[in-house]
Amino acid sequence: MNWIDQIALGLIDTYHTNDPYELCDLLNIKIIKVDHNNIMLQGDPSLYIRDYFGKEVIFIRNDLIKNHELFYLRHELGHAVLHINITNSLNKHLINIPKLEKQADYFALKLSQLELDEIALYEMTIDEIASYAEVPVRALEQLV
């Protein structure tokens, strides 16, 4: 996924930040926090829509812990910059969702500039690694 590395690191190099709030602001992507049971989320923690009344918007649950919130914002930002030919993520029956989700998760991890100590992680489960790295388990499961 070298092309994703180049995009993530290019954003950091261009804007001198990996903070998803700052990047969304710089890229004119609006962030809207909503209740966890908001019908738009369909049970997911977040959702990116390329054209929501003429604006790019990330909807995100308002009850996530900070590190998960940052991860999911980076994930949705990944959809915004990687999947530019997809109008929104509601077209689930028309696209290869597992591939796009894996790419967005990889982008989010790359953008976070997460560095893991292989010695500390030796013999840990995915749940333990996710807790150690403070990222959602789902992100790591998709990358294994």
KAHUSUL-V665801 format. One record per backbone hydrogen bond with DSSP energy under -0.5 kcal/mol. CO is the residue of the C=O (numbers start at 1). NH is the residue of the N-H. Records with the same first field share a line. If there is no record, write none. Layout:
CO = NH ; NH
//
This chain:
1 = 4 ; 5
2 = 6
3 = 7
4 = 8
5 = 9
6 = 10
7 = 11
8 = 12
9 = 13
10 = 14
11 = 15
12 = 16
19 = 23
20 = 24
21 = 25
22 = 26
23 = 27
24 = 29
25 = 28
28 = 30 ; 56
30 = 32 ; 58
32 = 60
34 = 62
35 = 38
38 = 41 ; 42
39 = 42
41 = 44
45 = 61
47 = 59
48 = 89
49 = 57
51 = 53
52 = 55
55 = 52
56 = 30
57 = 49 ; 59
58 = 32
59 = 47
60 = 34
61 = 64
65 = 69
66 = 70
67 = 71
68 = 72
69 = 73
70 = 74
71 = 75
72 = 76
73 = 77
74 = 78
75 = 79
76 = 80
77 = 81
78 = 82 ; 83
79 = 83
82 = 84
83 = 86
85 = 87
87 = 50
88 = 91
90 = 92
91 = 94 ; 95
95 = 97
96 = 100
97 = 101
98 = 102
99 = 103
100 = 104
101 = 105
102 = 106
103 = 107
104 = 108
105 = 109
106 = 110
107 = 111
108 = 112
109 = 114
110 = 113
114 = 116
116 = 118
117 = 121
118 = 122
119 = 122
121 = 124
125 = 129
126 = 130
127 = 131
128 = 132
129 = 133
130 = 134 ; 135
136 = 139 ; 140
137 = 141
138 = 142
139 = 143
140 = 143 ; 144
141 = 144
//
